[in-house]
């Protein structure tokens, strides 16, 4: 479709839509205004009805008051002469034009009534209760399905002797009077709880009134007309309902209505006038659109062709548009200047896509491109991947703004390094890269580099000496692609940071170890579901009795492709990757289920399980263990917990709170690998600990190393002085076992007694176990 045609269609569409929207909005506003005025009329009519009922009620109340004050009537009431009461009530009711009269005794039963049997209960108990509370009552009531305006007053002589009331039927006379006063149609309708119309008084014709009421019954019962005026379902009447009476059985409404034809009749001619105006405007718009499209299309087509050429990369120097001050001329000059702006912006975007926004160093993409160019040339070079040690602590202490200042300062120092020729990059976060065009880096050059980079930096008036680690790879020795060289530099950097070295060359095999770790971390999540994990149990022997006291549960993993994975390897990876809590929950559940199974077979055993630092910091651990013990019907004595020193020392307060909750459950707690961490007996005595496990590094050579002997003996003596039991792990021979027994060590654990064994082999081993005979200490500690 040609531009000229599209332009004309667009102009016509805009005008048509705007005219239609304007017309619809005008008609809708007109209709809403009419409905609003109709609603006001209906509300006024409802007020007139209420005032009329109030006036009739007041007149009725005055008539009842005259009767109640009549001395002769009081005398008849006092004697309760039935015939006389009926005669008096009938006469006064006729004089007052009342449709209903009644007299009740103090007990609320009818003494005489025009509509009710003698001695029957008061038909309007709510009205009677209100009259007792307020002294008199006037309200609408329902009798035999008909609404009455009813007044009830007391009869006193001088004390209260009864209640007398009169009622006037709300009928066509009332609706006709409202219709003559307001011009509104009104219907009085009563609905019983079964939805059936029991009475109808209306200013409509009787047949039409019944049809209207049956069509509006659901809306009336739901109260939809009571909140605001609404159109009836057939959209013929604007309706408003005023409630006259409601109880458990009846709902009486005055439904005021205004015909839609009466509301909108005056506006129908306005609709035709508006339609004619819209038609004339559309005709005029077509003519203007055709002329505008023809005059505007030619220069726009020239500009469109020029834009296409610029989009293809061509340079346009002149556009034959005409007057430069016209809109088309201004657009042409803007288009010409835009192509210059595009070229400049492309250069800026290209620079930003290849440089770090903070330090303005080339980024990872630039590094890969430069490395690839050097590889294609075959020139040897060195990559140093640098990272700031404890950079997160610097950010936490000084703030991110000052951390950014540190990175900018290091970037400036890298950019101004002396020869050999080098180029610096920022890879990510606190990691920088230095490309050196030499086969390798010398010690002297690296020393000068680290001295330069480690000069103090003033952060918030506090001098900080940055500490950096570097991982080095060399081309072509360590790879022939940018990705491989950068990854191996990252591996070397990770080794340097882990071992707290300032520099680490990439070594053959590190890549494989890194890939193995990634594989183990990845597969560890599926190891539980695939049934690759299992538990081994190693016995502990009481040194005094020689009997097995307890078993320690040790997790094992047989990888489907890598085979047996040592616990020290995958436990450490689980802690670093955040999977340790998953393993701990599986272990606790598995051990408790195994204890229950042994118990069912007559073996009442106790097992110690190891908790990680993450477990000790878990506030839900005690609740989880309590649920496990209860689920598997175990006593707390059957399960004990072992926690390493390092796990407790990470956050002593949190660990103490968790261990105290576990202790309150009745679980025994032991400090594992004691002597290898930073804790002391002074710290441990604050904890609810029952046992100390002496690390096997002190036990393996206790029979030959004097220093180990001294350490173990001191630990046993101090532990006993604090009321703790001592467990020695790593008992490899009888000489060590006898020496530990003489020193007073309570329990022994090690390969000399038994290696860790699977659960299915434990019971057979236990049945064949012969208690050990060990020497006792000369003096019991």
Secondary structure, DSSP 8 states (H G I E B T S, - for coil): --HHHHHHHHHHHHHHHHHHHHHHHHHHHHHHHHHHHHHHHHHHHHHHHHHHHHHHHHHHHHHHHHHHH-HHHHHHHHHT-HHHHHHHHHHHHHHTT-SEEEEE-TTSBEEEESSS-TT-B-S-HHHHHHHHHHSEEEEEEEETTEEEEEEEEEEESSSEEEEEEEEEE--HHHHHHHHHHH--EEEEEEEETTS-EEEEEESS-HHHHHHHHHHTHHHHHHTHHHHS-EE-TTSSEEEEEEEEEE-SSEEEEEEEEEEHHHHHGGGHHHHHHHHHHHHHHHHHHHHHHHHHHHHHHHHHHHHHHHHHHHHTT--------S-TTSHHHHHHHHHHHHHHHHHHHHHHHHHHHHB-TTT--B-HHHHHHHHHHHHHHT--EEEEEEEETTHHHHHHHH-HHHHHHHHHHHHHHHHT--SS-EEEEEEETTEEEEEESSSS--HHHHHHHHHHHTS-EEETTEEE---EEEEEEEETTT-SSHHHHHHHHHHHHHHHHHTT-SEEE--TTHHHHHHHHHHHHHHHHHHTTTT-EEEEEEEEEETTT-SEEEEEEEEEEEETTTEEE-HHHHHHHHHHHT-HHHHHHHHHHHHHHHHHHHHHTT----EEEEE-HHHHT-TTHHHHHHHHHHHTT--GGGEEEEEEHHHHHHSHHHHHHHHHHHHHTT-EEEEEEETSSS--HHHHTTS---EEEE-HHHHTTTTT-HHHHHHHHHHHHHHHHTT-EEEEE---SHHHHHHHHHHT--EEESTTT---EEHHHHHHHHHH---------SS--
